[in-house]
């Protein structure tokens, strides 16, 4: 028996006009710790389950060509305040996820992008990200971006520092080039946050002036592709406004 495609599993996708899909989806996968605590497990177990959910989502969304980019925020710049045991466990999970996920992205002609600082994460993990970016840079399929040690305020500071070092006059084009991803990743069309928290945290420029927000009470380890499809369907029905203009589409990547 052949495996069903995403389009067969979730027929609601077929009813969405092409120009009503979000081109860039940004996911804040919140609630891993609470999921583990509710089950009497250490928080790392929640992160493991969360990354299993993330892997499944990325596999399924790769079948939707209307979605040009998917970004997952795995570790915020201020998450270093967590216990050393939790942070070390997270970095090991990221390394495993990077190795497995980047290979899949490469196999489906996708492109991998890393967002975040490069001076604080383990060197072996950083090299995995650098190799992933380099090995997929000529691919033309869906972009998958992973944000690790990323924060909006930190990104702004780093961009300004880089501008001073290179002594450049800031233009919009140069600002994008100074940001992580060098302009390849723009603001999200649809930002999805799990766990019931109705805030965007320090997302920075990834939450743009026209980003649509979608919140779900489910903890991230319990999130399924159906939940993301529900968010996409909800997005497709919204009347989006860009600077007062009545529009439904805009190129974001």
C-alpha positions in Angstrom: 0.0 0.0 0.0 1.5 3.3 -1.1 2.0 6.1 1.5 -0.5 8.9 1.2 0.8 12.3 0.3 0.1 15.4 2.4 -2.4 16.5 -0.2 -4.3 13.3 0.3 -4.1 13.3 4.1 -5.2 16.9 4.3 -7.6 17.7 1.5 -8.3 21.1 2.9 -5.0 22.2 1.4 -6.4 21.5 -2.1 -9.1 24.1 -1.6 -6.6 27.0 -0.9 -5.8 29.2 -3.9 -2.0 29.3 -4.6 -1.8 32.9 -3.7 -3.4 32.4 -0.4 -0.7 30.2 1.1 1.9 31.7 3.4 5.2 31.8 1.6 7.2 31.8 4.8 6.0 30.1 8.0 7.8 30.8 11.3 7.2 28.4 14.2 7.9 29.1 17.8 7.9 25.5 19.2 7.0 26.3 22.8 6.0 24.0 25.7 8.5 21.2 25.6 9.5 21.7 29.2 5.9 21.8 30.4 5.1 18.6 28.4 8.0 16.8 30.2 7.1 18.2 33.6 3.5 17.0 33.3 4.8 13.5 32.7 7.4 13.5 35.5 10.3 13.6 33.0 13.4 15.8 32.8 12.9 18.7 30.4 15.3 17.2 27.8 12.8 14.4 27.2 10.3 17.1 26.2 12.8 18.6 23.8 13.4 15.2 22.2 9.7 14.7 21.6 9.5 18.3 20.3 12.2 17.7 17.8 10.5 14.5 16.7 7.4 16.6 16.0 9.5 19.2 14.2 11.1 16.5 12.0 7.6 15.3 11.0 6.4 18.8 10.2 9.3 19.6 8.0 8.9 16.3 6.1 5.2 17.0 5.5 5.6 20.7 4.7 8.3 19.9 2.1 5.5 18.5 0.0 3.8 21.9 -0.3 5.6 23.9 -2.9 3.5 27.0 -2.3 5.4 27.3 1.0 8.8 28.7 0.1 10.4 28.8 3.6 9.9 27.3 7.0 11.8 28.6 10.0 12.0 26.9 13.4 13.2 28.9 16.5 15.0 26.3 18.5 17.0 28.3 21.0 16.6 32.0 22.0 19.6 34.3 22.8 18.4 34.5 26.4 18.0 30.7 26.8 21.5 30.4 28.1 20.0 31.3 31.5 18.6 27.8 31.7 20.4 25.1 33.6 23.7 23.7 32.2 22.2 20.2 32.1 19.3 21.4 30.0 21.4 23.5 27.6 24.0 20.7 27.1 21.2 18.3 26.4 19.6 20.7 23.9 22.9 21.2 22.1 23.3 17.4 21.7 19.8 17.2 20.3 20.5 20.0 17.9 23.6 18.2 16.6 21.6 15.0 16.0 18.8 17.0 14.4 21.2 18.9 12.2 22.9 15.8 10.9 19.6 14.1 10.1 17.6 17.1 8.9 20.2 18.7 6.6 20.7 15.3 4.8 16.9 15.2 4.2 16.9 18.8 3.0 19.7 18.1 0.6 18.0 15.0 -0.8 14.9 17.0 -1.7 16.8 19.9 -3.3 16.0 22.1 -0.3 18.2 24.9 1.1 19.3 25.1 4.7 19.8 28.5 6.4 21.2 29.1 9.9 20.1 32.1 11.9 21.8 33.1 15.1 25.1 33.9 16.8 28.2 31.8 15.9 30.4 32.5 18.9 28.6 30.7 21.7 27.3 27.4 20.4 29.6 24.3 20.4 32.1 24.5 17.6 31.1 21.0 16.3 27.5 22.1 16.0 28.4 25.4 14.3 30.5 23.5 11.8 27.5 21.2 11.0 25.4 24.3 10.3 28.1 25.9 8.2 28.5 22.7 6.2 24.8 22.5 5.8 24.5 26.1 4.5 27.4 25.5 2.1 26.3 22.1 0.7 22.7 23.3 0.0 23.4 26.9 -1.2 22.8 26.1 -4.9 19.6 24.1 -4.3 16.3 25.6 -5.5 13.7 23.9 -3.3 12.0 24.9 -0.1 14.2 26.7 2.4 14.4 25.4 6.0 15.9 27.9 8.5 16.9 27.0 12.0 17.3 29.8 14.6 19.7 28.8 17.3 21.0 31.4 19.8 18.9 33.9 18.0 17.2 37.0 19.3 15.9 40.2 17.7 17.7 42.7 20.0 20.9 40.7 19.7 20.5 40.6 16.0 20.1 44.4 15.8 23.2 44.9 17.9 25.3 42.6 15.8 24.1 44.2 12.6 25.1 47.7 13.9 28.5 46.4 15.0 29.1 44.8 11.6 28.2 48.1 9.9 30.7 49.9 12.0 33.5 47.4 11.3 32.9 47.5 7.5 32.2 51.3 7.7 29.2 51.1 5.4 26.3 53.5 5.0 23.2 51.7 6.0 20.6 51.2 3.3 17.7 48.7 3.4 19.5 46.3 1.1 22.7 46.4 3.2 20.7 46.0 6.4 19.3 42.8 5.1 22.7 41.6 4.0 24.1 42.2 7.5 21.3 40.2 9.2 21.6 36.4 9.7 20.7 34.7 6.4 22.0 37.7 4.4 18.5 38.6 3.2 17.5 35.1 2.0 15.1 34.9 4.9 12.6 37.8 5.2 9.8 38.4 7.6 7.3 35.6 8.0 3.9 35.7 6.5 2.5 33.4 9.2 4.0 33.1 12.7 2.7 30.1 14.7 3.3 29.8 18.5 2.3 26.8 20.5 1.6 26.2 24.2 -1.0 28.9 24.7 1.4 31.8 25.1 0.0 34.7 23.1 3.2 36.7 22.5 5.9 36.7 19.9 8.9 37.1 22.3 12.1 38.5 20.8 11.5 37.5 17.3 12.9 40.7 15.8 12.6 41.3 12.1 11.2 37.8 11.4 7.9 39.3 12.8 7.3 41.9 10.1 4.7 44.6 9.7 2.4 42.3 7.8 3.1 39.0 9.7 -0.1 37.2 10.6 -0.1 35.6 14.1 -1.7 32.2 15.0 -1.7 30.8 18.5 -2.6 27.3 19.7 -2.9 26.0 23.2 -1.2 22.6 22.3 2.3 22.0 23.7 4.7 21.6 20.9 5.5 17.8 21.4 1.7 17.2 20.8 1.6 19.3 17.6 0.8 17.4 14.4 0.7 18.4 10.8 -3.1 18.8 11.1 -2.5 21.6 13.5 -0.3 23.4 11.0 -2.8 22.8 8.2 -5.5 24.3 10.4 -3.2 27.4 10.8 -2.6 27.6 7.1 -6.3 27.3 6.3 -7.1 30.1 8.9 -4.4 32.3 7.3 -5.8 31.7 3.8 -9.2 33.2 4.9 -7.7 36.4 6.3 -7.9 39.7 4.5 -4.3 40.9 4.7 -3.5 44.6 4.6 0.0 46.0 3.8 0.4 49.6 4.7 -3.3 50.3 4.2 -3.4 48.6 0.8 -5.9 45.8 0.3 -3.7 42.9 -0.9 -3.6 39.2 -0.5 -0.1 38.3 -1.6 3.4 39.6 -1.2 6.8 38.1 -2.0 8.7 37.4 1.3 11.5 35.1 0.3 
